[in-house]
Amino acid sequence: MPLRVSTLFVVLALLFGGGMGSGARAQQPTPPVAPSTAPTPPTPQDQPAPPPAAPKFTLPPDVAEPVSRLARSVEAAEKSIQQLKELEGELSRLRTDVERIIYDSTATAESLRPQLAEVKGQIEKLGAPPGKDQPPESAVVAAERQRLNEFAAALDGAVKTAELAWVRAKQLIDRITVIRYQQFTRNLLEKRDSPVLPGIWRDIAERFETVVARFRYYVSDWLTWAGRKSAPLWALSLSTLAILILGKLLVAHRLAGRLPRTTASPSFFDRTMKAAWVAPLRMAPLGIAALAGYFGLEALDLLYAPWNRPGAALLQGALVYAAASGLLSTAFSPRRPQWRLFPVADGTAARLLVIMKLFVAVYVLDTVLLEIGRLLYVPLNFTVAQAFVSSLLFVGLLVALLATPFQHLIGPDRPVNGHEFVPGVVTRHTPRWLKIPLWVLAALILISSALGYVALGRFVAHQLVLSGVVVLAAG
């Protein structure tokens, strides 16, 4: 029974379904579909996957980093020269940086050229690639050829980048030279308000407390950091002082043995031969102590900005003073006339030695104070006043020097023709060939500074000191 009922239902479904379907098709005939000429866009699943991109060849880090560093350095230097507003000190530091770029670019290119030649030699060993009519080379050889060609191209690009950095750095050197000359000429002949007028000193008095407060802040900050390293700082201070004192004692002991007070006067040749090693020996204690103190503070991280520039100026000044003091003491030798190089009397030698050492000391002090003024961002009138005061000190010392009679050294201790020399009349104005030009320089320093050309006065005074040291060393 169940089978019959189910069979009946199936037959009825087929009959009614077929009739309804045929009727519908008769009433609404399906229109013919026109063939489409446009291709059916493929689905994302039907699209072929793109071939994997070949990895870009990169140089090893030890090769790429120096080249990229050169490019960054040149770009930084070019930006700095565009934004530069400081004076000679900043331009000098920038020139030093650019000169280092020139050296590094040359060294980098020279280190890369042998590697490029080696890679090109390996490519030559593979031979020429096969032509069109020749059978293709193996996949391994082709891949190695491609790798070597890419490596050679990357090395060649690195060499050219280093060479381009060299060219750009040389162009920067030329631009810096032009800018320095322009700024030097402009600043040297630039007229400021005369420091003789009360307006500058009134402005200094009004702003003095602000500058002092700023200085106290920087000093307090430095003392805070120094207090955290008090033990090594004390050790450094005592070591530096010990180097200075022991060095001077050792030098004095050495000179006492090698420069005896003999009755026989040595010849001028013997004196100069002694001076060749006596002068550097006298420079050594202060020079070594200054270097030890500077690098010790730098190792303790106590010469951080903005104290790094005054520290460098102080080191430079100490070295200049050590060199000048050693040369002057050797040349005048006030206590050893038989080893004196300049034929002046004992009193004249002692006086000239003190005056000329004070010249160098004022130069050093002025240089250090200039850097401290930059540290404190002092107003311009402070710098003008400082230059004026230092110029007055230079003029005062120069007048004291010119007012000193250059009494002759006579007798057997005179370096040349001691017994035969007959001294003439000595006045405060002799020798005129030396003192008249120095009087002119003293007047130039004083008048230019008083009229407001303080940069010109300071330049003449500084060049007088430096030129005197150079002439003394050359003599």
Secondary structure by P-SEA (a helix, b strand, c coil): caaaaaaaaaaaaaaaaaaaaaaaaaacccccccccccccccccccccccccccccccccaaaaaaaaaaaaaaaaaaaaaaaccccaaaaaaaaaaaaaaaaaaaaaaaaaaaaaaaaaaaaaaaccccccccccccaaaaaaaaaaaaaaaaaaaaaaaaaaaaaaaaaaaaaaaaaaaaaaaaaaaccccccccaaaaaaaaaaaaaaaaaaaaaaaaaaaaaaaaaaaaaaaaaaaaaaaaaaaaaaaaaaaaacccccccccaaaaaaaaccaaaaaacaaaaaaaaaaaaaaaaccccccaaaaaaaaaaaaaaaaaaaaaaaaaccccccccccccccaaaaaaaaaaaaaaaaaaaaaaaaaaaaaaacccaaaaaaaaaaaaaaaaaaaaaaaacccccccccccccccccccccccccccccccaaaaaaaaaaaaaaaaacaaaaaaaaaaaaaaaaaaaaaac
